[in-house]
Amino acid sequence: MHPTAGFELIIAMFLVVVGLHYFAQRLSLPPAAALIVGGGALAFVPGLPGIEIDPELVLVLFLPPLLMDGAWFTAIAPFRRHVAGILSLAVGAVFFTTAVVAVVAKLLLPDLPWAACVALGAILSPPDAVSARAVLQRVRLPRRLSTLLEGESLLNDAAGLVLFRFAVAAVLTGTFSLGAATGSFFMLVLGGIAVGAGIGALWVLLLRRLGDDTLMIAATVLVCWSAYIAGELLHVSGVIAVVTAGLTCGWYQHVVFSASVRIRAFAFWEVLVFLLEAAVFTLIGLSLRGLLDRVGGVGVVIDTMAAPVILIVAAVILARFVWIFGADAILSVLRRLGWKNARPLGPRAALVMSWAGMRGVVTLAVALSLPETMPARDLMLVTAFAVILVTVLVQGTSLGWVIRRAKPAEDPGSLPPLDLYAAESAMFRAQLTAVEREAYDADGRLVHAQLLRRYQTRATAGDAFAGTAEERTLAIASHFDVIIAAVKAGRDHMVELHRTGRIDDETLHDLEHDLDLEELAATAAKG
């Protein structure tokens, strides 16, 4: 394919992405499912060139920014509080699923070497960060469940990728040492943490010296790829390096970003992540035709692979249920025995956690990276694609319904001491204290009376919204709806003045900028 034609195909793909995303929203469907189905349909359009996915390029291009996005907005305190549960999912569940899949594959295919069975399990075991994020951002979960699932999605790829590499090496060399593998695993993780922390620290130092908004945003965007590539070059976990760097940057961005950098960077980053995330699911669908051509067509899949693929997919899904419900049962027993730190999820929350095991681009990319000499390589590819389709199209589409039916309760211990309104009130009081200190000159005369009244009003505004929390929310929303309507009226009038030649472009842009900031503040406050 000519490079120009390739670029045109990419632009066309993104136009299709916008259309599919729009229709998914209109039909209340998960965009991830719509994009996979749409990509799969496009793959069979006559005349459209086949899409060959380079697995290494997919991992280095898509995984770092999407992991960074999750890590950046991860709340450190809940993450630390629930780290045992996160590691149980990100490491324990991955290892357990790998073992279950390996046993099932060996029972179904006795001639397949154990190392190859483990490789298949490692490919299928880690739920995907991209798929999890795409689904979770559309549903509302109790804080503890959100923390567990988001933390799991950040770390489990590292466990799965390490297992996969060891298993493939065992197939190719015929040797395996559990002690060496365990030592290498911990070295990869600790090395990734060190690299990520170093990259994050360099980012903090750099941003404090750049002083230019555009350079600061550019440096921030490049952190994820820098951490991943540095980790891989140093032969440690690039995934852990990105997550550590993201956690570091997310913690310090509150003190190194100015308001303008934060608003502009987040706007740019949101669009970038949207395009990358959408491209991932579309590419999964587009890769279907190449996969079927590689294994010999749909007939071959149905005749020779259907039964083992279905059973392995079922094993992948059931293994997560067994691990989560089993771990929760152990916590319940420990709780009854008097261990107060044991906090079981309960059957409702465990059901939701078990159902939220979507696979995605990492599973596909790792499967495509299998060496040509790997036994049962075609079966592994088909199984990986089947697991992605079932988990995203079935589990991802129905997760919201499962949550509504299960109604998992909010854990009181996961709630912060101050809610949004209490924190906002504390912030307004701190601002009023600062204004009161500066409102008077050296002689004690009030020189900023209007400013003082404004902040006094803000500090006491919450008292005007009485009633229940729901009534207060509705009253506040109504209040800011009026402000948004006023902003629209002001913007319409400014455009009219510009169109009739009474103000120039510079004046329009300046006033429009002020109105935009006012509207953003009102929209955010409305919640």
PyMOL commands that set and color helices and strands:
alter all, ss='L'
color gray80, all
select helices_A, chain A and resi 3-26+31-43+55-72+76-81+83-108+114-124+129-136+143-173+178-210+213-233+238-256+259-295+298-336+347-355+361-368+377-406+412-414+420-438+449-464+469-499+505-526
alter helices_A, ss='H'
color red, helices_A
deselect
rebuild
show_as cartoon
